[in-house]
């Protein structure tokens, strides 16, 4: 009886841990050492706006509402940006 009760309590906790670790892996699997920022701290998080704003402001960043207020945005610094300056060209004087 006691073992059964322990299993009934432990199983949902293990499932919850597995789901939360999957979310972390999905977000941070994009690069070896991602950077992150919280967009709109203290304001309600709109899932679509979070995704769109993070991707546009941080060149392909991944935005996720992790709590009701604020947008967690994770991005890679080593990705080339579309707005990067072109390489310097030699001057022909």
Residue pairs with C-beta under 8 A, 6 or more apart in sequence:
23 64
27 62
27 64
27 72
27 74
28 34
28 74
30 62
30 74
30 76
31 76
31 78
31 79
33 77
34 74
34 75
34 76
35 74
35 75
35 76
35 77
36 72
36 73
36 74
36 75
37 58
37 73
37 75
38 70
38 71
38 72
38 73
39 50
39 53
39 54
39 57
39 63
39 70
39 71
39 73
40 70
40 71
41 69
41 70
42 69
42 70
43 69
43 70
44 68
44 69
45 65
45 67
45 68
45 69
45 70
45 71
46 65
47 65
49 71
50 63
50 64
50 65
50 71
50 73
51 62
51 63
51 64
52 63
53 63
53 71
53 73
54 61
54 62
54 63
54 71
54 73
54 74
54 75
55 61
55 62
55 63
57 73
58 73
58 75
59 75
59 79
59 81
59 82
59 83
60 75
60 76
60 79
61 73
61 74
61 75
62 73
62 74
62 75
63 71
63 72
63 73
64 71
64 72
64 73
64 74
65 71
65 72
66 72
